[in-house]
Amino acid sequence: MIRKAFIKDINKIQKLINFFAKKDVMLPRSLNEIYENLRDFWVIEEGNKVIACVALHVSWEDLAEIRSLAVAENRQGQGIGRKLILACLAEAKELGAKRVFALTYKPNFFKKLGFKKVSHSQLPHKIWAECIKCCKFPNCQEIALLKNL
């Protein structure tokens, strides 16, 4: 079941995200980051286990970011990530965003959902507000993708 995240999910979200971050396929998230951005997160829970998560973060006047998409390894390839992205896109439209972007090491997944590759320079608010603080800046290998809503 897809739902907005609750405080009780925070440790589970961090564990899932950081599992993939240790494999260097996504960026890690601190507990503080997740607490501060809890309202951005969606989860899919089975039993008491969070098997997938994603966040939709409003970046600017007409721009939102999909971040921290993670699906448990044993549940990948079942359409779970797609469902989470579609939930984020619907929420972005509802909020009034005109464009949604993602920075990812897995661009083909997003391209299948209508995202197009763009230059990082097309996302100056993201780059100068957040990316500049990242340990991988300026040698980031994430691919920037954008979807017009």
N, C-alpha and C positions, 0 to 999 in steps of 0.2 A: 504494500500500500504506500503510495506517494503521499507525503505530508510535510508540512513545515516542521523544522527542527524544534526540539524542546531543550531546555537546559540539561535535562537528564541524558541527552544524546551527545553532549560536547566531548566527553572522553572517548566515546566510540567513534565519533567523526574524526577526531585527531588521530586515533590509532589507525583508522583506515587510510587517511591521507598520508600519514607519515610512513606507513608500510610501503607505499609506492614512491614516496620521496627518497627513501633509503635505496631504492632501485634506480634512482635518478631519472624517473619518468614524469615527475611532477615536483612542484616546489613544496617544501614542508610548511606546516602551519603551527604556530605556537598556540597553547591554550588561550592566551590572552587575545590573539587575533580571532579565534573562534568565538570566544565570549563576546568580544566587541561587535562581531558581525553575525551573531546568531540569527538575527531576523532575515539575513540573506539566504540562509541554508534551507534546502529541501533534503529529505532523506527517504530512503525506502528501508523499512524495517520488516524483518521476518522473525517472529517470536520476540526475543529480547535483543536481537542482533541487528545492528545497522549494516546492511549489505551494500548500500550505495549512498552517495551524497553528491550534492552540487550546490553552488552558491550563485545567486544573481546579485551583483553589486552595481548600484547606480554610480556612474563615474562622472557624468556631467549632464548638462541640460537635456540632451537628446540621446545620451549614450549610456549603455549598461554593459557590464562585463559578466560573462559566464566564467566562473573559476572553481577550482577545487573539485572537479568531476572525478569521482573515484567509484569503481564498482569492484566488489570482491572478486578475486581471481577466478574462483569456482563458479561465478555467476556471469562472467563476461560472455558476450556473443548471444545474449538472450533478449536484447532490445531494452535492457534496463537503462543504460546510459541515454539512449534515444528518448525514452519516456521522461527522464529528468530534464533533458535539454528542451523538449517540447513544453514542459511545465514552466521552465524559465522563460521561454519565448512568449508564452501566453501571459505570464506575469509582467514581462517587460512591456508588452503592448498595453496591458491594463494600466500600467504606471505612466504611459505616455512616451516611452522611449521610441525613437525612430530607428536606431541602430543598436546592434548588439555585437560585441566582439569577444574573442577568446585568444589567449596566448597558450599554445600547446605544443607538445612534442609529437602529437598524433593528429596532424592536419587532415588526413583522409577521412577520419570519423566526422569531423565538422563539415568538410566539403560535401559529404553525402546528405547533410542537412541544409544545404544551400549557402553555406559560408564561403566567402571568397578570400583568397590570400591578399594581404595588403602589407605595405611597408610599416614598420614600427613608427615611422615619422608621422603617419596619419593618426596616431593615438598620443598626441603630446601630453594630455592631461594624465594619462596612465604612466607614461615614461617618466615625467618629471615629478609626479606626486609619489609614485610607489616604486617603480623599477629602479630608480636611481639608488634606492636603499637596499636593493637585493644584493646578495653575495655574488651573484652571477653577472651583475652589471659591470662593464658594458659588453661582456662577451656572452650574452644570452643567446641560446640556440633555439628558444621557443619561436614558433611560427605564429605570426599575427594573422587572424582571420576575422572577417567582418560580414555581418548579414544585415541588409536593410529590411525593416519590417513593413 
